[in-house]
Each structure stands twice: as structure tokens, then as C-alpha cells.
Amino acid sequence: MKKIKFFLMTLTASILMAACGTTSTVPITGRKHTLLVSDAEIMSLSNKQYGEIMKKSTLSTNTANTAMVKRVGKRLATAVETFLRNNGAANEIKNFAWEFNLVKSNEANAFCMPGGKIVVYEGLLPYTRNENALAIVLGHEIAHAVAKHSAEQMSKQIRQQYGTSILGSVLNSAVGSGVGDLASMVAQQGFSFANLKYSRDNESEADHIGLIFAAMAGYNPQEAIAFWQRMSSGKSNRSDFLSSHPSDTKRIAALKREMPEAMKYYRAVQSATGRSRR
């Protein structure tokens, strides 16, 4: 009986994923993943959550730092859109309505909602210290959005729903109404973009893509090493086995391996502009 149930669960999930999933290619890395939610569904949920978050947040009163966050963010956004346009992905640009906000909080963190809504906490700035390092952080967050990591994580949750809901009204709803119903169920269970825990693979991919994005925007990617060393200073460098993030040691090692690729983009920008950009 258990073998039959497992077979039915596997078969049902395979049929539904084949019928509803769309294959997307991640820029820069070229990795392909199958997404079970549409851009429209993701953007609708993201915009709603972003509005709720900003209502509860207090914007920074530091005009210089606020201007810096917006300046660096806009330069990155321009570089990303240029890259997408030049690499056959111009249709993706419509999914972004960029916003960059600095919020009062001592937490050393930042996040990017699907659609390009980025929030930086004031507590992060003592670690970034300069615009190059800030670009590394914002590039990482933008990379999550461009790579559609939120949609990927939501798709994983939906697959789990498929695997445990082969009988009863849930399965009937999925077959009759499509992925949207299950996507709504996932959202109702507390799927939060702002607090989303990406997989270690997603985090490493965002580090890689974000490094390239920063270089494309004319920011020195070598600052990534010093920034992460500052972030890891004073805290235990534990294994990443039980964490959704890579350990600091592995993260820095990976960035060093990817640095030659990033520097090619950085030097190309310097050559094109004829001057060194901060």
C-alpha cells in the first residue's frame, strides 16, 4: 500500500509540474530551473507585502546615506537592465519597478523583493563603509530578484503541497484551477519575501551574479572580500551544514575564485568610460 501511495504521489507531482511549470534560465550562471508560479502571481504578492512592510518601517533621516543608497541602487539597476536588454532578456525588464530605501534599524541586513523593491537597514552601513561595498550587497540582493529565487522557493513549497495532497479537495482544486490556487495556499501559510530563507545554492549564486552586476555598474568587485571579512569578524565561523547561507570561509573562497571573471567586466567599464569610477 505504501509503495502504491508513493507511486501515485510521484506520478501526480510529475504530471502537474509538467503541465504547469515553465523553465527559466538564470542570467550569468545559465542554470535552468522550473517555476510553478507566474511573474504576475509573484509580483502581486510581493507588492502587497512590500506595502505592508513599508507602512511599519521608519525611513532613515540621514539624507546623505539615503542618497547614497538610492544612487548606488539606481546605477546597479541601469547596468542590470542594460545587460538584460543586450542578452535577449529585454522582456524581463517590465517585471522591475526599482525602489531603494534606507530604513532605521540597527540590524546589519538588506533584502530585495521580487520586482526590485530593495530595503537596506542602517545597521549594515558600518560594515559596508563605502559605495563599492554597498554595491556588493545591493548587487547580491538584486541578483536574487533577477534569478527569480523567490519564485523558485515558492515552487519548492508548491511541490511539497503536491506531494502531500494527492487526495481530496486540494488535488481536485489543483487539477481544476491550476497552480494559482496552490500558490495562494502557500502565501496564506506565511510565505514572506522579506524573511525568506534561500537555499545555500541560491545564496552562492546570488553572490556570484551580484559580484558581476556590481562590476558591470563600475564598482570595484574586489571590495567584496574586505566587506565579508568585516561581516565575519568577531563571530564564530561555523560550518554551513545547518545554515541556509554559506559559511563565511566558503563564501569568501568562492568570491575569490569568481573575482577574475568579475574583474573583466570591471576593467571593460573602466576602459569604456576612460576613467576610474568609484
MOJOUR-V295444 format. One line per field, one symbol per residue. psi: psi as a letter, one per 40 degrees, with the letter a starting at -180 (. if undefined). A space follows every 50 residues. Layout:
BEGIN
psi: ???
END
This chain:
BEGIN
psi: ddddddddddddddddddddihhihhiddeiiihheiidddddddddddd dddddeihiiehdddddddddddddddddddddddefefdeddeehghhh ihihiehgiiihihefhhhhideddedddiddddddddddddddddefdd dddddddddddddefeiaddddddddeaddddddddddefhhddehhiid ddddddddddddddddeeiheeeddddddddeheihgiiedeieiiiddd dddddddeddddddddddddddeeihi.
END
